[in-house]
Amino acid sequence: MAAAIQSRASGETKIVALFGTTERYNGIGQEIQVREIFQSKKDWRLIFVRGNTLFSPDLIRDAGLLMIDRGAGADPIDFFGEGGGISDTIRPGGTLWTDVNVQAIIDNVQNRGMGLLALHSTVLCGHRRFLDFLDVVGVEPHNLEPMWYTRINKTHPVTQGVGKFSVLIDDQPAVIIKSPSTVTLFESTAVHEKRQGISGWALERGKGRIAGLLPGGTLHAYQTPEFQTVLWRAAHWAMNRPIEKYPKSENRYYV
């Protein structure tokens, strides 16, 4: 079941976002945090797709930015589809990563110039064509543990002015970048495992821009000022907008 199409109003920026729906990732908490980060952008309308069955290519046909944090497989529970939120059984949901949806995302980025933020578990989507489009091979995370984000690219607009930072607890998906033209933004170190990996990158595809940002398996990342700044800057950069100074979020929600 696809969502009702919400066209972009005159003068506004339409942003479509899909965040975690598994038992490990708190998509509703992530949505609250992201809305807090961008709360000052009164002309940006953030539309969150809370279940895979509610996504359709028409939803992004006039979007300025798409933010995705969705891994492989179907939603374990269909919270927002037919039948609603009252049930005496578990009814599985749908999958996002169909060939039709992937083609629509690629077309909108490459041919229309829509920005794309590939977040956290998206690198584990399992769709080879989409991963080729991101120019990476995904590396599975291991444990939840303290994380450091270092080797920050000081010259790229997304990470310019951001110093190394830590996240209290997170997991560590990482990537292997395939092409020399794709830029590394930062790396991560899992404190207990002492595992190093690339956790941020950026590239251009046709008319569009892509930033991959892999912190965010827990809400701690979204409450870290440095990552808030990176996400803010990445959203502007991906849409080819002048990057405004990040005004600190009120961030009333903590874990």
C-alpha positions as CSV (number, residue, x, y, z in Angstrom):
1,M,0.0,0.0,0.0
2,A,1.6,3.3,-1.1
3,A,1.2,6.5,0.8
4,A,-0.9,9.3,-0.5
5,I,1.3,11.5,-2.6
6,Q,2.2,14.9,-1.1
7,S,3.4,17.3,-3.7
8,R,5.9,20.0,-2.9
9,A,4.4,23.3,-2.0
10,S,5.6,26.5,-3.7
11,G,8.8,27.8,-2.0
12,E,9.3,24.7,0.3
13,T,12.0,22.0,0.3
14,K,10.5,18.6,0.4
15,I,12.6,15.9,2.2
16,V,11.7,12.3,2.3
17,A,13.2,10.1,5.1
18,L,13.2,6.4,5.9
19,F,14.7,5.3,9.1
20,G,15.1,2.0,11.0
21,T,12.2,-0.4,11.4
22,T,13.9,-3.5,12.9
23,E,14.0,-4.6,16.6
24,R,17.6,-3.2,16.8
25,Y,17.1,0.3,15.4
26,N,14.7,2.8,16.9
27,G,13.2,4.5,13.9
28,I,10.8,6.6,15.8
29,G,13.5,7.8,18.1
30,Q,15.7,8.6,15.1
31,E,12.8,10.6,13.5
32,I,12.4,12.7,16.7
33,Q,16.1,13.4,16.8
34,V,16.4,14.3,13.1
35,R,13.3,16.6,13.3
36,E,15.1,18.4,16.2
37,I,18.3,18.8,14.2
38,F,16.4,20.5,11.3
39,Q,13.8,22.3,13.4
40,S,15.1,25.8,12.4
41,K,14.5,25.1,8.7
42,K,10.9,26.3,8.6
43,D,10.7,26.0,4.8
44,W,11.9,22.3,4.8
45,R,9.1,19.8,5.1
46,L,10.3,16.5,6.4
47,I,8.1,13.5,5.4
48,F,9.0,10.3,7.2
49,V,8.0,7.0,5.7
50,R,7.5,4.7,8.7
51,G,7.0,1.4,6.8
52,N,8.4,0.1,3.6
53,T,5.0,-0.6,2.1
54,L,4.2,3.2,2.3
55,F,7.1,4.2,0.0
56,S,6.5,4.7,-3.7
57,P,8.5,6.3,-6.5
58,D,5.9,9.1,-6.8
59,L,6.7,10.2,-3.3
60,I,10.2,11.4,-4.3
61,R,9.5,12.8,-7.8
62,D,9.7,16.4,-6.4
63,A,11.8,15.8,-3.4
64,G,15.0,17.8,-2.9
65,L,16.6,15.2,-0.6
66,L,16.1,11.6,0.3
67,M,17.5,10.3,3.6
68,I,17.7,6.5,4.0
69,D,18.6,4.2,6.9
70,R,17.1,0.9,5.8
71,G,18.9,-2.5,5.6
72,A,17.9,-5.6,3.6
73,G,14.8,-7.6,4.1
74,A,11.2,-6.9,5.0
75,D,9.9,-4.9,7.9
76,P,9.5,-7.5,10.7
77,I,6.2,-6.0,11.7
78,D,3.8,-4.0,9.5
79,F,3.0,-1.2,12.0
80,F,1.7,1.3,9.5
81,G,0.1,-0.8,6.7
82,E,-3.3,-2.3,6.3
83,G,-4.8,-3.3,9.6
84,G,-3.2,-0.5,11.6
85,G,-1.7,-0.7,15.1
86,I,-3.9,-3.2,16.8
87,S,-3.2,-6.9,16.3
88,D,-3.1,-10.2,18.1
89,T,-0.5,-11.6,15.6
90,I,2.7,-10.4,14.0
91,R,2.1,-9.5,10.4
92,P,5.4,-8.9,8.4
93,G,5.7,-5.8,6.3
94,G,7.3,-5.2,2.9
95,T,10.8,-4.5,1.6
96,L,12.1,-1.2,0.3
97,W,14.8,-2.6,-2.0
98,T,12.8,-3.6,-5.1
99,D,14.3,-3.0,-8.5
100,V,11.5,-0.4,-9.2
101,N,12.3,1.6,-6.1
102,V,16.0,1.5,-6.7
103,Q,15.6,2.6,-10.3
104,A,13.4,5.5,-9.1
105,I,16.0,6.7,-6.5
106,I,18.9,6.5,-9.1
107,D,16.9,8.4,-11.7
108,N,15.9,11.2,-9.3
109,V,19.5,11.6,-8.1
110,Q,21.3,11.2,-11.5
111,N,18.8,12.9,-13.8
112,R,16.9,15.4,-11.7
113,G,19.6,16.3,-9.1
114,M,17.9,15.1,-5.9
115,G,20.3,14.8,-3.0
116,L,20.8,11.5,-1.2
117,L,22.0,10.8,2.3
118,A,22.9,7.0,2.7
119,L,22.8,6.5,6.4
120,H,23.9,3.6,8.7
121,S,22.3,0.3,7.7
122,T,21.7,1.4,4.1
123,V,25.1,-0.1,3.1
124,L,23.7,-3.5,4.1
125,C,20.7,-3.2,1.8
126,G,21.9,-6.2,-0.3
127,H,20.9,-4.6,-3.6
128,R,24.0,-4.8,-5.7
129,R,23.0,-2.1,-8.2
130,F,22.2,0.4,-5.5
131,L,25.5,-0.3,-3.7
132,D,27.3,0.2,-7.0
133,F,25.5,3.6,-7.3
134,L,26.9,4.5,-3.8
135,D,30.3,3.3,-5.1
136,V,30.9,1.1,-2.0
137,V,30.9,-2.4,-0.6
138,G,29.3,-2.6,2.8
139,V,31.0,-4.2,5.8
140,E,28.8,-5.7,8.5
141,P,29.0,-4.2,12.0
142,H,29.9,-6.3,15.1
143,N,29.2,-5.2,18.6
144,L,27.6,-2.2,20.2
145,E,30.5,-0.3,21.8
146,P,32.0,3.1,22.2
147,M,33.1,4.7,18.9
148,W,35.6,7.3,17.8
149,Y,35.2,9.1,14.5
150,T,38.6,10.4,13.3
151,R,40.7,11.2,10.3
152,I,38.1,13.9,9.4
153,N,38.4,15.4,5.9
154,K,39.2,19.0,6.7
155,T,38.7,20.3,3.2
156,H,35.3,18.8,2.1
157,P,32.3,21.0,2.7
158,V,30.4,18.3,4.7
159,T,33.1,17.9,7.3
160,Q,34.9,21.2,7.2
161,G,35.4,22.7,10.6
162,V,34.4,19.4,12.4
163,G,36.9,17.8,14.8
164,K,37.2,14.2,15.8
165,F,34.3,13.0,18.0
166,S,33.1,10.1,20.0
167,V,29.7,8.4,20.4
168,L,28.9,6.8,23.7
169,I,27.7,3.5,22.2
170,D,27.0,2.6,18.6
171,D,27.7,-0.2,16.1
172,Q,30.1,0.1,13.2
173,P,29.0,-0.6,9.6
174,A,31.7,0.5,7.3
175,V,32.5,0.6,3.6
176,I,35.2,-0.2,1.1
177,I,35.2,2.6,-1.5
178,K,35.5,1.3,-5.0
179,S,36.6,4.4,-7.0
180,P,39.4,6.9,-6.5
181,S,37.1,9.8,-7.3
182,T,34.9,9.1,-4.3
183,V,36.0,11.1,-1.3
184,T,36.5,9.7,2.2
185,L,34.9,12.1,4.8
186,F,35.9,10.3,8.0
187,E,36.8,6.9,9.6
188,S,35.6,5.1,12.7
189,T,37.4,3.2,15.4
190,A,35.5,0.6,17.5
191,V,37.1,1.1,20.9
192,H,36.8,-2.5,22.3
193,E,37.6,-4.3,19.0
194,K,40.1,-1.7,17.8
195,R,38.6,-2.1,14.4
196,Q,39.1,0.7,11.9
197,G,36.9,1.5,8.9
198,I,35.6,4.2,6.6
199,S,32.3,5.5,7.9
200,G,31.7,8.6,5.8
201,W,32.2,9.3,2.0
202,A,30.9,11.6,-0.7
203,L,30.5,11.6,-4.5
204,E,28.5,13.0,-7.4
205,R,26.3,11.1,-9.8
206,G,25.1,13.0,-12.8
207,K,23.2,16.0,-11.6
208,G,23.0,14.8,-8.0
209,R,25.2,14.5,-4.9
210,I,25.5,11.6,-2.4
211,A,26.9,11.6,1.1
212,G,27.2,8.4,3.1
213,L,27.2,8.8,6.9
214,L,27.3,5.6,9.0
215,P,27.1,6.7,12.6
216,G,23.5,6.4,14.0
217,G,22.7,2.8,15.0
218,T,21.7,4.3,18.4
219,L,20.2,7.6,19.4
220,H,23.6,8.6,21.0
221,A,25.0,9.5,17.6
222,Y,22.1,11.9,16.9
223,Q,22.7,13.6,20.2
224,T,26.4,14.2,19.5
225,P,26.9,17.8,18.5
226,E,29.6,17.0,15.9
227,F,27.4,14.4,14.1
228,Q,24.5,16.8,14.2
229,T,26.7,19.3,12.4
230,V,27.8,16.8,9.9
231,L,24.2,15.7,9.1
232,W,23.2,19.4,8.8
233,R,26.0,20.2,6.5
234,A,25.6,17.0,4.4
235,A,21.9,17.8,3.8
236,H,22.7,21.3,2.4
237,W,25.7,20.0,0.4
238,A,23.7,17.1,-1.1
239,M,21.1,19.5,-2.3
240,N,23.8,21.9,-3.7
241,R,22.7,24.6,-1.3
242,P,24.9,27.2,0.5
243,I,25.8,25.6,3.9
244,E,24.4,27.7,6.7
245,K,26.0,27.6,10.2
246,Y,24.3,24.9,12.3
247,P,22.2,26.4,15.1
248,K,22.4,24.0,18.0
249,S,19.3,21.9,18.4
250,E,17.2,22.2,21.5
251,N,17.3,18.4,21.6
252,R,14.8,17.8,24.4
253,Y,15.0,14.0,24.0
254,Y,17.9,12.0,25.5
255,V,18.7,8.4,26.2
